[in-house]
Amino acid sequence: MKTHILLLRGVMPVGKNKVPMAQLRELLTTAGFKSVRTYIASGNVLLDSNLPEATIAKCVHDLTVLAKLS
């Protein structure tokens, strides 16, 4: 299993684009990603997956849109 780094664009620790990191970790874990961890409130995420990068990117995008996190 590979470790992937996600750098979510437009995520800020305060303001209108604030994303609760606990909620983001839970969302990604529920989606089946392993060892999901975030770095402060920056939108930076590390996770483990065997999926191709393009599939991970689409899945994360779709999840965050559905959860209204983006």
Secondary structure, 3 states (H helix, E strand, C coil): CEEEEEECCCCECCCCCECCHHHHHHHHHHCCCEEEEEECCCCEEEEEECCCHHHHHHHHHHHHHHCCCC
